[in-house]
Amino acid sequence: MQEASWSEVAKYLEIPEDSVETAFFAKMTNEKLKDTRSKEELKAQLKALSDEELTSAFVPDVYQKDIYHIDYRRLRENGIKLISFDVDDTIGDTMLDKLKANLPMLKFTLPDKAKRLVKSLREMGFQVILMTNGQEEIGAGAYQQLGADGYIYRAEKPDTKNFELAMRRYGVNAAQMAHVGNNIRQDIGGGNAAGVTTCLVRNAGKSEEFGKFLLRLVGQRSKGHYVRKELKKRKLWFKHHQHFSGDQYYQLSQMPQYLEGDIKGLALWQARRKSVKTAVVD
């Protein structure tokens, strides 16, 4: 397996090549390159799913550029009381967050606008928590920085157990919870399987995109890529669409432009939350 060049990482992230940060980033990227254990199994599982199962499992209820473009009033009007946010690359930059959480000389920080967003959501009456697959330092750091109501770390998404834990802990049912994240397999797959409203956003940080670029250089792809590829192949959901320019963003209770006039697509879209499956969890 080809390893990421430290000089490439340093140049891309605009940090000194001989710094401790560079070593950390290179290590993280190389770990990502080695994460190929079950991709073939995942591809086989995806292929075996029916259109209805694939749509129910992985199509998000909301798709937006970032957490700041979601219409949270729509969520409230639809009965949502609890919102959980992924942290890594949803609110902050994955590798920078991990770096800051592991190096004592650096302070863990998140954007001020994220702090203002959480404050406004709580003022709207939402309970707001963080749900990260990362270590406790990231969950606790984000919780303290954002002034959230709580956090869950090492959540093991797309496993549904911590979505269920959050519902019990904060006194809501699946219809009253929404989850926001950037990973279609972990965040949307896990949230859909748990029956909660799911909101997909683009990556917040550039280091994750750089990691994906390095994967492509050595002929590898992320697991989420295979989910998106299967959805696109069957014309069930598009991040981009050949006949419509730009990302196909939509809010809760809306549908993408490309579904207009697509009878089969509309039927699957309307039925997708009635048959949520947990067919792909690894």
C-alpha positions in Angstrom: 0.0 0.0 0.0 1.4 3.4 -1.0 1.9 5.8 1.9 1.0 9.5 1.9 4.0 11.7 1.5 4.6 14.0 4.5 5.7 16.8 2.1 2.5 16.4 0.1 0.4 16.7 3.3 2.4 19.7 4.6 2.2 21.5 1.2 -1.6 21.0 1.0 -2.3 22.0 4.5 0.2 24.9 4.5 2.2 23.7 7.5 5.9 23.2 8.0 7.1 19.8 6.7 9.3 19.1 9.8 6.6 20.0 12.3 4.9 17.6 14.7 1.6 18.5 13.0 2.8 17.1 9.7 3.7 13.8 11.3 0.3 13.6 12.8 -1.5 14.4 9.6 0.5 11.9 7.6 -0.2 9.2 10.2 -3.9 9.9 10.0 -3.9 9.8 6.3 -2.0 6.6 6.1 -4.5 5.0 8.5 -7.2 6.0 6.1 -5.3 4.4 3.2 -5.2 1.1 5.1 -9.0 1.1 5.8 -10.0 -1.3 3.1 -10.9 -4.3 5.2 -14.6 -4.7 4.2 -15.1 -2.6 1.1 -15.7 -5.6 -1.1 -18.2 -7.0 1.3 -19.9 -3.6 1.5 -20.1 -3.4 -2.3 -21.7 -6.9 -2.4 -24.2 -5.9 0.3 -25.2 -2.8 -1.5 -25.7 -4.6 -4.8 -28.0 -7.2 -3.1 -30.4 -4.5 -1.8 -33.6 -3.7 -3.6 -34.2 -0.1 -4.8 -36.6 0.3 -1.9 -34.1 -0.9 0.7 -31.3 1.2 -0.7 -33.4 4.3 -0.8 -34.7 3.8 2.7 -31.2 3.0 4.1 -29.2 5.9 2.6 -31.3 8.7 1.1 -31.2 11.7 3.5 -34.3 13.8 4.4 -32.3 17.0 4.0 -29.2 17.7 1.9 -27.5 21.1 2.3 -24.1 22.7 1.8 -23.4 23.0 5.5 -25.0 23.1 8.9 -25.7 26.8 8.5 -28.0 26.3 5.5 -30.4 23.8 7.1 -33.9 25.3 7.7 -34.2 24.4 11.4 -37.7 26.1 11.6 -38.9 23.3 9.2 -37.5 20.8 11.6 -39.3 22.4 14.6 -42.5 22.6 12.6 -42.3 18.9 11.9 -42.0 18.0 15.6 -38.2 17.7 16.0 -37.1 18.4 19.6 -33.6 16.9 19.7 -30.9 17.5 17.2 -27.6 15.5 17.3 -24.6 16.8 15.3 -21.7 14.8 14.1 -18.5 16.7 14.9 -15.7 15.4 12.6 -15.9 17.3 9.3 -19.5 18.3 10.0 -18.7 21.2 12.4 -14.9 21.2 12.3 -12.0 19.7 10.3 -11.5 16.0 11.2 -7.7 16.0 11.2 -7.3 19.4 12.8 -9.8 18.4 15.6 -7.9 15.1 16.3 -4.6 17.0 16.2 -5.8 19.6 18.7 -7.3 16.9 20.9 -4.0 15.0 21.1 -1.4 17.7 21.4 -1.5 19.6 24.7 0.2 22.6 23.3 -2.8 23.2 21.0 -6.2 24.4 22.0 -9.3 22.6 20.7 -11.5 25.2 19.0 -14.5 25.3 16.7 -15.9 28.1 14.6 -17.6 31.0 16.4 -20.5 30.7 14.0 -21.1 27.1 15.1 -21.3 28.4 18.7 -23.8 31.0 17.6 -25.8 28.4 15.8 -26.1 26.1 18.8 -27.1 29.0 21.0 -29.8 30.0 18.6 -31.1 26.4 18.3 -31.4 26.1 22.0 -33.2 29.4 22.1 -35.6 27.9 19.6 -36.4 25.2 22.0 -34.2 22.4 20.7 -32.1 20.1 22.8 -28.7 20.0 21.0 -26.1 17.2 21.4 -22.9 16.0 19.7 -22.5 12.4 18.5 -19.1 11.6 17.2 -17.3 8.3 16.4 -14.2 10.0 17.6 -12.5 10.0 21.0 -13.8 11.5 24.2 -11.5 14.6 23.9 -13.3 15.5 20.7 -16.8 15.0 22.1 -16.0 16.8 25.3 -14.1 19.6 23.6 -17.0 20.2 21.2 -19.5 20.1 24.0 -17.6 22.7 26.0 -16.9 24.9 23.0 -20.5 24.9 21.7 -22.4 24.9 24.9 -24.4 21.9 23.9 -26.7 19.8 26.1 -24.6 16.8 26.0 -22.3 14.5 23.9 -21.8 10.9 23.0 -18.3 9.8 21.9 -17.1 6.6 20.1 -20.7 6.3 18.9 -19.9 3.6 16.4 -22.2 5.0 13.8 -23.8 3.5 11.7 -24.8 1.2 14.6 -28.1 2.5 15.9 -27.4 1.9 19.6 -26.3 5.4 20.5 -29.2 7.0 18.5 -31.4 4.9 20.7 -29.4 5.9 23.8 -29.8 9.6 22.9 -33.6 9.2 22.5 -33.9 7.5 25.9 -31.6 10.0 27.6 -33.3 13.1 26.3 -36.9 11.8 26.4 -37.8 11.8 22.7 -38.9 9.2 20.2 -37.5 8.7 16.7 -40.0 11.1 15.1 -38.8 13.9 17.4 -35.1 13.5 16.7 -32.9 14.7 13.8 -29.3 13.9 13.1 -26.9 16.1 11.1 -23.7 14.7 9.6 -21.5 14.6 6.5 -21.1 10.9 6.1 -23.7 9.1 4.0 -22.9 5.7 5.3 -22.3 6.4 9.0 -24.6 9.4 9.7 -27.4 8.9 7.2 -27.2 5.1 7.2 -27.2 5.0 11.0 -29.9 7.7 11.4 -32.2 6.2 8.8 -31.9 2.8 10.4 -32.8 4.4 13.8 -35.8 6.0 12.2 -34.8 9.6 12.9 -34.8 12.6 10.5 -31.5 12.7 8.7 -29.6 15.8 7.3 -26.6 15.4 5.1 -24.1 18.2 4.7 -20.9 18.7 2.7 -17.5 18.3 4.4 -16.6 21.2 6.7 -12.8 20.7 6.5 -10.3 20.4 3.7 -8.2 17.6 5.3 -10.9 15.0 4.8 -11.0 16.0 1.1 -7.3 15.7 0.9 -7.5 12.2 2.5 -10.0 11.2 -0.2 -7.7 12.6 -2.9 -4.8 10.4 -1.6 -7.1 7.4 -1.6 -7.9 8.1 -5.3 -4.2 8.3 -6.1 -3.6 4.7 -4.9 -6.8 3.4 -6.5 -8.9 3.4 -3.3 -12.2 5.0 -2.3 -14.0 5.6 0.9 -16.9 3.4 1.8 -19.3 6.3 1.4 -18.2 6.6 -2.2 -19.6 3.1 -2.9 -22.9 4.0 -1.3 -23.2 7.1 -3.4 -22.1 5.2 -6.5 -24.8 2.6 -6.1 -27.5 5.2 -5.5 -26.3 7.1 -8.6 -26.1 3.9 -10.8 -29.7 3.1 -10.0 -30.8 6.8 -10.4 -32.1 6.9 -6.8 -30.2 9.8 -5.4 -27.6 12.2 -6.8 -25.1 14.5 -5.1 -24.8 16.0 -8.6 -26.9 15.4 -11.6 -25.9 15.4 -15.3 -29.0 17.4 -16.4 -29.1 19.9 -13.5 -26.2 22.1 -12.5 -24.8 22.3 -9.0 -25.4 20.3 -5.9 -29.0 19.0 -5.6 -29.8 20.6 -2.2 -33.2 20.4 -0.6 -34.8 21.0 2.8 -37.1 18.8 4.8 -40.4 18.0 3.0 -38.8 19.1 -0.3 -37.4 16.9 -3.0 -34.6 17.3 -5.5 -35.3 18.9 -8.8 -34.3 15.8 -10.8 -37.3 13.9 -9.4 -39.8 16.1 -11.2 -41.6 13.9 -13.6 -39.9 10.7 -12.4 -42.8 8.5 -11.4 -40.7 5.7 -10.0 -38.4 8.1 -8.2 -41.3 10.0 -6.6 -42.9 6.8 -5.4 -39.6 5.6 -3.8 -39.0 9.1 -2.3 -42.5 9.1 -0.7 -42.2 5.6 0.6 -38.6 5.6 1.7 -39.1 6.2 5.5 -41.9 3.5 5.7 -39.4 0.6 5.3 -36.2 1.7 6.9 -33.7 -1.2 6.7 -30.5 -2.0 8.7 -29.1 -4.1 5.9 -25.7 -2.4 5.8 -24.1 -1.5 9.2 -20.4 -2.3 8.8 
